[in-house]
Amino acid sequence: MLSKFFNLLVALMLFATLFVSIDDSNRIWAGKDEANPISVEGIAGGPGISGGIFSDFIFSFELLSLLLIAALIGALFLAKKEA
């Protein structure tokens, strides 16, 4: 019973933290007239832009994806082993 109460308390604290942060962000951005434009070409690189995330960091991106897949498979293996 005590663990359920503790879990509920932690969940309510996380919800309150998220609610306050979202409320603060709305208050901060409410006075802005215009946001900074961000385009896909600016992030990923386009015809007029040399580089970008998909040309400069493609090896790191693929390595990270393999690492995350290995972690997911390991987590599934450990979860199945305990059940």
Secondary structure, 3 states (H helix, E strand, C coil): CHHHHHHHHHHHHHHHHHHHHHHHHHHHHCCCCCCCCCCHHHHHCCCCCCCCHHHHCHHHHHHHHHHHHHHHHHHHHHHHHHC
